[in-house]
Amino acid sequence: MHPNSLFRVDDRALLEALIEEVGFGMVFAQAPDGPRVAHVPLVWSGPKNDFGGALHFHLARGNALTKHIAGRTALAVVNGPDAYVSPRWYADRGQVPTWNYLALELEGPVRQLEYDGLHELLVTIGAREEARIDDGEPWRADEVPQKLWDGLARGIVGFEMDVRAWRPTFKLSQNKPPEERLRVADALEAQGSPAIAALMRRFAQ
């Protein structure tokens, strides 16, 4: 998390939407032979505790974290759009380059899901991602023969992180005057980075 408080966002609905929109992230935890990271699809649950809910993910049974993550505190990271910011886009070029980005860190204890929880997680991920494809008939989990599904499911393990801490960074040039932010946003959009340009305009005030 960036130390500058200007880059904090406390809008929980926006943070939850980021998790669901990106749908993928990294989970870090300590294993006996050192820290390890897994790259995983992520699903956010609704409100579950005072901190907001739980994060669901699955790992290959042979992953270095699978045998050790349950019962431990882990860290999940979701990255949004990012872009290099050139000083050529400022009114005064005598400044240094920087990088604008969105990142969300979530921390909490992890427990292993039973088979029914894993099944629900897999169905949810498939339905969510299929809904984002705008051509053809969406694939459904029930199209897979049960024997094949059960066999593949034995090769993975589902987990739930009970989120106890949120650490977001929305670094979108908030330390610059509004007119500079808008100038940079226009330049980034012209360079092919419309997502972060739109976010900069949203936070330009």
N, C-alpha and C positions, 0 to 999 in steps of 0.2 A: 504494500500500500504506500502510495506517495505521501511524504510527510507534510506537504502543503495543504492546509485545510481548505483552500479555494477549490481543490479538486475532489472534495467529498460530495456525495449525493445521499440524502436520507430518504428518498422516495422508494419505499419498499416495493410498491407495485411495479415501478420501473425496473428494479433489480430482479424481481421475479420474472418479469417479461423478458429480460436479457437472458436468463437461464433457459427459458423455453424457446426463445427465438434462435439462440446459438445451438442449444441442444447437445453440446459436446464440450469436453473440458479435460482437465488433468486432476488426478487424485494423488496426493503425496502422503506417504507414511513411513515410519521407521520399521525396517526389517532387521532381523538379527545380524545381517552382514552389511548394514548401512541403509541410508535413505533410498527409497525407491519411488518411482512415479509410474502411473498407468494413464493411458489416454483412452477415454471412455465416453459413450453416449450418456447423457444426464437427463433425468426427469425430476421435476420439482413437484412435491405434493402440496396440498393445501395447508392451511394453518393447522399446526399440531402442538405447538408449545408457545411460550411467551416470546420466543425469538423468531417465530414465523413458520416453522415447518421442517420438512426433511428432504434430503436429496437422495435419489435412488440411482444406482449404477450396477453394472455387472462386470466381472473379470473372468478371463479364461482360467480354468481350474489350474493350469500350469503357470500362471503369472506369479512373479516373485512376491507379490503382495497378498495373494489369495489366502495363504495359510496363516498370515500374521495380522491382517488388518482388523478383523473382528475383535471388539473389546478395546481397541486403541483409539486415540484421538487422531484424526486425519485432517488434511487440508485439501480443499478442492479449489480449483482456479478455472474461471470462465473468462475467456478473452473475447472482446468485441472488436470492432474495426480499429485500425491504427493507420498512421501515415506520418511520413517524414515532413517536417515543416522547414522550408528554406527561408533564410533571412532576406532573400530577394523579394519576398512578398510583403515585407514591412515597409512603412514609409521611410524609416531609417534602416539602411542595410548594415549598419555597424553593430550588429547583434550576432548571437550565435545560433546555430541550428538547434532544433529540438525534435521531439517525437510526441505526437498526440495519440492517445489511446484510451480504450476502456478496458478495465479489468476488475473482476470481482473475486475476492477470496472468501471462502466459507470454511468454518472450522467446527468440528464437533466429533463426538464419539460415534463409532460405527458398529452396527450389528449385522449379522448374516440373516438374509431372508430365507424363509421356508420355500418349498417348491411353488406353492400357490402365489407367493409374492413375486418370485422370479418370473413365473408365467405371466402375471399381470403386467410386470415391467416390460417384458418383451413385446407383448401385444400393444401396450401403450406407445412404445417407441415406434413400432411399425406403423400404427395408425397415424401418429403425428407426422411422420416423415412422408408417408404416402399421400397425405392430404396436401402436401406442398408441391406435389408434382401435378402439372396441369394438363397432362395428356394421358389418354388411356384409362382403363378401369383400375382403380386402386387394388393392390394386392391385399389379401386378408390372411391373418395367421391361420384361420381354420381351413385354408386351402392346403396346408401341409399335412400329410398323413401323420396320424398321432404317433406311430412307431418312430418315424423319422424325427419328429419334433422332440419326443422324449429322449431319443438318443443324443441329439445335438445339445439339449438342455443339460444333460449330464456333464457336458464338457465346460460348463460355465457356472459361476456362483453369483447370486445377487446380494446386494448390500444396501443398507440404509444408513445415511449419515444424519443424525439428529443435530441440526444446525444450531450452534450456541453463539456464534460470532459472525458478523458480516463486516467485511473490510473492502469497500468499493473505492476505485479510483476512476474518475471521469476527467481525464486531463485533456481539456479542449480549449486551451489558450485563455482560460478565465483570468490569468494574470496580465492580460493585455487589454487595452481599451476596446470598447465594443466595435469601433470602426476597423481596428486592426484585425479583430477576430473574423469579422465579416469578409474582409479582404482575403484573409488566409482561406476561409471556407470556399470562397469563389475560386481561388487558385487550385485548391485540392479537388474540387468538383471537376474543373477543367482538366486536371491530371488523371482523372479516372477514379477518384475516391469519393463518390457521392454519399455514402453512408455516414462517414465521419463528418463530411461537410454539413449534412443535415443536422447532425447532433450539435455541431458547433453553433449553427444558427439558432437552434432551440435554446442553448445555454448562453447566448450572446448578450442577454440583458443583464 
